[in-house]
Amino acid sequence: MKFLHYTVTTEPHGTIRVYLTGSAANVLVMDDPSFQKFQLGQAYRYYGGHYTASPAIIKPPYPGRWNIVVNLGGLAGTVNAVVEVTHEVAPASVSP
């Protein structure tokens, strides 16, 4: 299976944005063990899904290293992607 692969590291409150050009595509965000299973054709866990509009915006559940896979899921077409990570600042607590 052909796919695009990117790795990023997120901090707390990080957001991954994947800008797609070309066909609609699957955007899958997964940790290293899940990516290894993906490559072996085994069952794996991911965040994201099929996106028909760009950008795909995915907030990982925790900070760390993430693999981003972009593929067409066996459908015809072509896709290119640009990956961006943003880090939002957590809101400050307000004291009375």
C-alpha positions in Angstrom: 0.0 0.0 0.0 1.3 3.5 -0.9 1.1 6.2 1.7 2.8 9.4 2.8 4.4 9.3 6.2 5.5 12.2 8.5 6.6 12.3 12.1 6.0 15.1 14.5 6.4 15.8 18.2 3.6 17.6 20.1 3.6 19.4 23.4 0.7 19.7 25.7 -2.3 21.3 23.9 -0.7 20.5 20.6 -2.8 20.3 17.4 -1.8 18.6 14.1 -3.0 20.2 10.9 -2.7 18.4 7.6 -3.3 20.4 4.5 -4.3 18.2 1.6 -4.2 18.9 -2.1 -5.6 16.5 -4.7 -8.0 13.8 -3.7 -9.8 13.3 -0.5 -7.7 11.1 1.8 -7.4 9.2 5.0 -5.3 11.1 7.6 -4.2 8.8 10.4 -2.3 9.9 13.5 -0.8 7.1 15.5 1.9 6.3 18.1 5.0 4.2 17.2 3.6 0.8 18.2 0.5 1.4 16.2 2.5 2.6 13.2 4.6 -0.6 13.3 1.3 -2.6 13.3 0.0 -0.6 10.4 3.1 -1.4 8.4 2.8 -5.1 9.2 -0.9 -5.1 8.2 -2.1 -5.8 11.7 -4.9 -4.1 13.7 -3.8 -0.7 14.9 -5.3 2.3 16.7 -5.4 5.8 15.2 -6.9 9.3 15.5 -8.3 11.0 12.5 -10.2 9.4 9.6 -11.3 10.2 6.0 -11.2 13.9 5.1 -12.8 15.5 2.1 -11.9 19.1 3.1 -8.6 20.6 4.1 -7.1 21.0 6.6 -7.6 17.9 8.7 -7.3 19.1 12.3 -6.4 16.4 14.9 -5.7 17.0 18.6 -3.7 14.0 19.9 -4.8 12.8 23.4 -1.3 13.4 24.9 2.0 15.1 24.0 4.8 13.1 22.4 5.9 11.6 19.1 3.3 10.9 16.5 3.3 9.3 13.0 1.0 10.9 10.4 -0.1 8.6 7.6 -1.9 10.0 4.5 -3.3 7.5 2.1 -6.2 7.0 -0.4 -7.4 3.8 1.2 -7.1 1.9 -2.1 -9.1 4.5 -4.1 -7.8 6.0 -7.3 -6.3 9.5 -7.3 -3.3 11.4 -6.0 -2.7 13.4 -2.8 -0.1 15.6 -1.4 0.1 16.8 2.2 1.8 19.5 4.3 1.8 18.9 8.1 1.9 21.7 10.7 2.0 21.4 14.4 0.7 24.2 16.6 0.9 24.6 20.4 -1.9 26.4 22.1 -1.2 28.0 25.5 -3.3 26.6 28.2 -5.7 29.2 29.6 -4.4 30.8 32.8 -6.5 30.4 35.9 -8.1 33.5 37.3 -7.9 34.1 41.1 -10.6 36.2 42.8 
